[in-house]
């Protein structure tokens, strides 16, 4: 037999959900904004993508099973939102040249050598770049990245290995006389 929820119980559940989402926004907003910006290379589009991410997460909160962390779940929604945006005809026809000073502020400031490395990371092919950004800049582990991107653990490991090789080659090429 189903239990009928009264108005007080519904209101209490809604207030609890609102508190949870206030915490999620406060905790993950900046990280998601940086991730979306790195995908979309436009601050306004990134803000819209983050807002849409939180709206989708709020609407589907009841289906969140807790099989991954909240961060992994939100990153997956954000990545999918960015990918959908990138597929639009409008997006493909607009220039996306970006400088690092346009990037939303980091919680820890970058050193000059880190900026050079980030530029090299941004030149990686998309699949290598996204795994690298999630691993090194978002602090996600390989399992979380696999869940967020919907790929196998071994694929994430391989993408990270290939990205490291390319970045190492770039750094060694700069050091060579």
C-alpha positions in Angstrom: 0.0 0.0 0.0 1.4 3.4 -1.0 1.7 6.1 1.7 0.0 9.3 0.8 2.2 12.3 1.3 0.6 15.3 3.0 1.4 18.9 2.2 3.7 19.3 5.2 5.8 16.3 4.2 6.0 17.5 0.6 7.1 21.0 1.8 9.7 19.4 4.1 11.1 17.3 1.3 11.3 20.3 -1.0 13.1 22.4 1.6 15.6 19.6 2.1 16.2 19.3 -1.6 16.7 23.1 -1.8 19.3 23.0 1.0 21.1 20.2 -0.8 21.3 22.1 -4.0 22.4 25.3 -2.3 25.3 23.3 -0.9 26.0 21.7 -4.3 26.0 25.0 -6.1 28.3 26.6 -3.5 30.6 23.6 -3.5 30.9 22.8 -7.3 29.9 25.9 -9.2 33.4 27.2 -9.8 34.8 23.8 -10.7 32.0 23.2 -13.2 32.3 26.7 -14.6 36.0 26.1 -15.3 35.2 22.7 -16.9 32.5 24.1 -19.1 34.7 27.1 -20.1 37.5 24.8 -21.1 35.0 22.9 -23.3 33.1 25.8 -24.8 35.8 28.5 -24.7 33.2 31.2 -24.0 32.5 32.5 -20.5 28.8 33.3 -21.1 28.2 29.9 -22.8 30.0 28.2 -19.9 27.8 30.1 -17.3 24.7 29.0 -19.2 25.9 25.4 -19.3 26.6 25.4 -15.6 23.1 26.8 -14.9 21.6 24.2 -17.2 23.6 21.5 -15.4 22.2 22.5 -12.0 18.7 22.7 -13.4 19.0 19.2 -14.9 20.5 17.9 -11.7 17.7 19.4 -9.6 15.0 18.0 -11.8 16.6 14.5 -11.7 17.7 14.5 -8.1 15.2 11.8 -7.2 16.9 9.5 -9.7 20.4 10.0 -8.3 21.3 6.6 -6.8 24.5 7.6 -5.1 26.5 5.1 -7.2 29.0 7.8 -7.8 30.0 11.0 -6.0 27.9 14.1 -6.4 30.8 15.7 -8.1 31.1 12.9 -10.7 27.4 13.0 -11.3 27.4 16.8 -11.8 30.5 16.7 -14.1 28.9 14.1 -16.3 25.8 16.3 -16.7 28.0 19.3 -17.4 30.2 17.4 -19.9 27.1 16.1 -21.7 25.6 19.7 -21.7 28.8 21.1 -23.2 28.9 18.3 -25.9 25.3 19.1 -26.8 26.2 22.7 -27.1 29.2 21.9 -29.3 27.0 20.0 -31.7 24.8 23.0 -32.5 25.3 24.6 -35.9 25.7 28.1 -34.2 28.5 26.9 -32.0 30.5 25.4 -34.9 30.5 28.7 -36.9 31.7 31.0 -34.1 35.4 31.7 -33.4 36.5 30.2 -30.1 40.0 31.7 -29.7 40.6 32.2 -26.0 43.3 33.5 -23.8 44.1 32.2 -20.3 43.1 35.6 -18.7 39.5 34.9 -19.9 39.4 31.7 -17.8 37.3 31.9 -14.7 39.6 32.4 -11.6 41.2 29.3 -10.1 40.9 28.6 -6.4 44.7 28.5 -6.3 46.6 31.0 -8.6 48.6 29.6 -11.5 52.4 30.0 -11.6 53.7 31.1 -15.0 55.0 27.6 -15.8 51.6 26.2 -15.1 50.1 28.6 -17.6 52.4 27.3 -20.3 51.5 23.7 -19.4 47.8 24.6 -19.5 48.2 26.0 -23.0 49.8 22.7 -24.0 46.9 20.8 -22.4 44.4 23.0 -24.4 46.2 22.0 -27.6 45.7 18.3 -27.0 43.0 16.4 -29.0 39.6 16.7 -27.2 39.5 13.2 -25.8 43.0 13.5 -24.3 42.3 17.1 -23.1 39.1 16.2 -21.2 40.7 13.3 -19.4 43.7 15.4 -18.5 41.6 18.3 -17.3 39.3 16.2 -15.1 42.3 14.3 -13.6 44.7 17.1 -13.0 42.6 20.2 -12.8 39.4 18.8 -11.2 41.2 16.2 -9.0 39.0 13.3 -10.1 40.4 9.8 -10.0 40.3 7.4 -13.0 37.1 5.7 -11.9 35.3 8.9 -11.4 36.4 10.1 -14.8 35.3 6.9 -16.4 31.8 7.3 -14.8 31.6 11.0 -15.7 32.5 10.4 -19.4 30.7 7.0 -19.7 33.8 5.1 -20.8 35.8 2.2 -19.5 38.5 2.7 -16.8 41.2 1.4 -19.2 40.2 4.0 -21.8 40.7 6.8 -19.3 44.1 5.3 -18.3 45.1 5.1 -21.9 44.0 8.7 -22.7 46.0 9.9 -19.7 49.1 8.0 -20.7 49.0 9.4 -24.3 48.4 12.9 -23.0 51.4 12.6 -20.6 53.5 11.4 -23.5 52.5 14.4 -25.7 53.0 16.9 -22.9 56.4 15.4 -22.0 57.5 15.6 -25.7 56.4 19.3 -25.8 58.3 20.1 -22.6 61.4 18.3 -23.8 61.2 20.0 -27.1 61.3 23.4 -25.3 64.3 22.4 -23.2 66.3 21.2 -26.1 68.9 23.8 -27.4 
